[in-house]
Amino acid sequence: MALETTRFDVLDYLGTAEDRAAYIEAVIEEGDSAYLIEAIGNVARAQGASAFAAETGLSRETVYKAFIRGGNPTVDTLFKALAALGLKLTVKAA
């Protein structure tokens, strides 16, 4: 009997603002900056890059370069993206 698999796409699970926030929070807990950038790119794609750009106050091109094409966003760009998601970075002792 052959094993049946289905295609997994994280975008299928980012339908609500709460889902997107929980996803980003989980990624931040991992502590991997590349994973965080990828996750924000996934959220931008789930919302639509133009809509996400409008919420962040960034240009659509900046969103693509920084998050969707695996860029290296500035801290300011990262803060704007997180603020658009209703999130903020916090620091706590390890």
C-alpha positions as CSV (number, residue, x, y, z in Angstrom):
1,M,0.0,0.0,0.0
2,A,1.4,3.4,-1.1
3,L,1.7,6.2,1.5
4,E,-0.6,9.1,0.6
5,T,0.7,12.6,1.3
6,T,-0.8,16.0,0.9
7,R,1.0,19.2,0.1
8,F,1.6,21.5,3.1
9,D,1.4,25.2,2.7
10,V,1.7,27.4,5.8
11,L,-0.4,30.1,4.0
12,D,-3.4,27.7,4.4
13,Y,-3.1,28.3,8.2
14,L,-2.7,32.1,8.3
15,G,-6.3,33.1,7.6
16,T,-6.9,35.3,10.6
17,A,-4.9,38.0,12.4
18,E,-4.8,35.8,15.5
19,D,-3.3,32.9,13.4
20,R,-0.7,35.2,11.9
21,A,0.3,36.7,15.3
22,A,0.6,33.3,16.9
23,Y,2.8,32.1,14.0
24,I,5.1,35.1,14.3
25,E,5.3,34.7,18.1
26,A,6.2,31.1,17.8
27,V,8.9,31.9,15.3
28,I,10.4,34.6,17.6
29,E,10.6,32.0,20.3
30,E,12.9,30.0,18.0
31,G,15.4,32.8,18.0
32,D,16.4,32.4,14.3
33,S,16.4,35.7,12.4
34,A,16.3,34.1,9.0
35,Y,13.2,32.1,10.0
36,L,11.6,35.3,11.3
37,I,12.2,37.1,8.0
38,E,10.7,34.1,6.1
39,A,7.7,34.0,8.5
40,I,6.9,37.7,8.0
41,G,7.2,37.1,4.3
42,N,4.7,34.2,4.6
43,V,2.3,36.5,6.5
44,A,2.7,39.2,3.8
45,R,1.9,36.7,1.1
46,A,-1.1,35.4,3.1
47,Q,-2.5,38.9,3.4
48,G,-1.5,40.0,0.0
49,A,1.8,41.9,-0.4
50,S,0.0,45.1,-1.3
51,A,-2.3,45.0,1.6
52,F,0.5,44.2,4.0
53,A,2.6,47.0,2.5
54,A,-0.3,49.5,3.1
55,E,-0.6,48.4,6.7
56,T,3.1,48.8,7.4
57,G,3.5,52.1,5.6
58,L,6.2,50.5,3.5
59,S,6.3,50.2,-0.3
60,R,5.2,46.9,-1.9
61,E,8.7,46.7,-3.3
62,T,10.3,47.1,0.1
63,V,8.1,44.3,1.5
64,Y,9.2,42.0,-1.3
65,K,12.9,42.8,-1.0
66,A,12.9,42.6,2.8
67,F,10.7,39.6,3.5
68,I,9.5,37.7,0.5
69,R,12.7,37.4,-1.4
70,G,14.8,36.6,1.6
71,G,16.3,40.0,2.2
72,N,17.9,41.5,5.2
73,P,15.4,44.1,6.5
74,T,16.5,47.0,8.7
75,V,15.4,47.1,12.3
76,D,13.0,49.9,11.4
77,T,11.4,47.8,8.6
78,L,11.1,44.9,11.0
79,F,9.4,47.1,13.7
80,K,7.0,48.4,11.1
81,A,6.1,44.9,10.0
82,L,5.5,43.7,13.5
83,A,3.5,46.8,14.4
84,A,1.2,46.1,11.5
85,L,0.6,42.6,12.9
86,G,-0.2,44.1,16.3
87,L,3.1,42.8,17.8
88,K,6.1,44.2,19.4
89,L,9.5,42.8,20.3
90,T,10.3,42.5,24.0
91,V,13.4,41.5,25.8
92,K,13.7,39.2,28.8
93,A,16.6,37.5,30.5
94,A,17.5,34.1,29.1
